[in-house]
């Protein structure tokens, strides 16, 4: 039986493989998307910026619980905020976040 020589493929893939630190950061990013509450918040912000109290009312959760999740999303640069008087409004930080969610949803909707 003839053995395969994978050295050319391995060299090419190894050359293109990002550094471990970057792959770890990517893994951490996807972990953030692994929480249903955070996905609901992100999806809620898909169309319109909202304050904590509006998100809490929409999702039927406490403002404290929403604030906790928003901090995680903000620390990951997935949401941004702006202050208007005493109210802070949250929004998706950029179109990349919108694309990640849309692509995930599209993947789920594909027919086998």
Secondary structure, 3 states (H helix, E strand, C coil): CCCCCCHHHHHHHHHHCCCHHHHHHHHHHHHHCCCHHHHHHHHHCCCCCEEHHHHHHHHCCCHHHHHHHHHHHHHCCCEEEEEECCEEEEEECCHHHHHHHHHHHHHHHCCC
